[in-house]
Amino acid sequence: MTLADQELVIDAIETARSILGQYTGAGPRDAIDALEQLQTVMDNTTLVAALDRLKRRQRLRLVE
C-alpha cells in the first residue's frame, strides 16, 4: 500500500513538472490552461487520499 501511494505521488509530481515545462518552454503560453491542467492533477481525490495516508504514516513513525 505504501509503495502504491508513493508511486501515485511521484507520478503526479512528474506530470505537474511536465505541464510546467510545457508552459515555460518555447512557443505560445496559456496560463489558464496550464493552471487548469495542474488543478486536475493535484485535486485528484485518489492523490489527495494517498497524500493523507503518507502523512499519517509519517506521524505514526514520529510517535513510535
C-alpha positions as CSV (number, residue, x, y, z in Angstrom):
1,M,0.0,0.0,0.0
2,T,2.8,2.5,0.8
3,L,4.6,1.8,-2.5
4,A,1.4,2.4,-4.5
5,D,0.8,5.7,-2.6
6,Q,4.4,6.8,-3.2
7,E,4.2,5.9,-6.9
8,L,0.9,7.9,-7.2
9,V,2.5,10.9,-5.7
10,I,5.7,10.6,-7.8
11,D,3.6,10.2,-10.9
12,A,1.6,13.4,-10.1
13,I,4.7,15.4,-9.5
14,E,6.2,14.2,-12.8
15,T,3.0,15.1,-14.6
16,A,3.0,18.6,-12.9
17,R,6.6,19.1,-13.9
18,S,5.8,18.2,-17.5
19,I,2.9,20.7,-17.5
20,L,5.1,23.4,-16.1
21,G,7.9,22.5,-18.6
22,Q,5.4,22.9,-21.5
23,Y,4.3,26.2,-20.2
24,T,7.8,27.6,-19.7
25,G,9.1,26.2,-22.9
26,A,9.3,28.0,-26.2
27,G,6.2,28.9,-28.0
28,P,2.8,30.3,-27.1
29,R,1.7,30.2,-23.4
30,D,-1.7,29.8,-22.0
31,A,-1.6,30.3,-18.2
32,I,-5.2,29.5,-17.7
33,D,-4.8,26.2,-19.5
34,A,-1.7,25.3,-17.5
35,L,-3.4,26.1,-14.2
36,E,-6.4,24.0,-15.2
37,Q,-4.2,21.1,-16.1
38,L,-2.3,21.4,-12.8
39,Q,-5.5,21.7,-10.8
40,T,-6.8,18.5,-12.5
41,V,-3.6,16.6,-11.5
42,M,-3.3,18.0,-8.0
43,D,-7.0,17.9,-7.0
44,N,-7.4,14.2,-7.9
45,T,-9.2,12.6,-5.0
46,T,-7.0,9.5,-5.2
47,L,-3.9,11.6,-5.0
48,V,-5.3,13.6,-2.0
49,A,-6.1,10.3,-0.2
50,A,-2.7,8.9,-0.9
51,L,-1.0,12.1,0.5
52,D,-3.2,11.8,3.6
53,R,-2.2,8.2,4.1
54,L,1.5,9.0,3.7
55,K,1.3,11.9,6.1
56,R,-0.5,9.7,8.7
57,R,2.2,7.1,8.4
58,Q,4.9,9.7,8.9
59,R,3.2,11.0,12.0
60,L,2.9,7.5,13.4
61,R,6.6,6.8,12.9
62,L,7.4,10.1,14.7
63,V,5.3,8.9,17.7
64,E,6.9,5.5,18.0
